[in-house]
Amino acid sequence: MIIGICGGTGSGKTTIARRIVQDVGAENVVLVEQDSYYRNLADMPLDERHQANFDHPDSIDSEMLMNHIKRLKNGQSIEMPIYDFKSHTRSNETEHIEPKIVVIIEGILIFAEARVLDLLDVRVFVDTPDDIRFIRRLQRDINERGRSVESVIEQYFATVRPMHFDFVEPSKRHADIIIPEGGQPHVSIDFLCGLVREKLHRKQKETIST
């Protein structure tokens, strides 16, 4: 089962994905983050890297992401890239990922790429208000990526916000499940965990019968 979890920056995608891994068991679920597949900008001057549009689909190496999803779906391991967000470059090292019964693909643009979208068995969109998402992104970029408040705000208005309306928000129509911020999101998460457990149960029965 390939589960895609999409939503705007700071929507809570990673938190939900990790909750599923925790509840179902890391031995059964593997998480692949789209952020690992940003294109390597090492050949560009550092100033130009900071000005790049990281919220456009072209910023993602979708070919590699698609191939890696296919490999995992076929029971093959992958070498997932490791991306440095401070230098906007890809490390020479990789993370070895073994295939598991359930694969979660998480990222803001996974529904915007048709070839990736077609590989997903379950499509989840995390729908979170803009103000909450912006505050979360501001905190993350300052605390984890060494950014200044001014640079985060400038990037938000220049690329993050317009790209969200151009690519992320319209892709919500592809979702099978929409998890809203507020209300009772745990109900949707519990439902997702139930789907995963059902898949695991069927797989176990098939293994016993063979």
Secondary structure, 3 states (H helix, E strand, C coil): CEEEEEECCCCCHHHHHHHHHHHHCCCCEEEEEHHHHECCCCCCCHHHHHCCCCCCHHHECHHHHHHHHHHHHCCCCEEEEEEECCCCEEEEEEEEECCCCEEEEECCCCCCCHHHHCCCCEEEEEECCHHHHHHHHHHHHHHHHCCCHHHHHHHHHHHHHHHHHHHHCHHHHHCCEEEECCCCHHHHHHHHHHHHHHHHHHHHHHHHHC
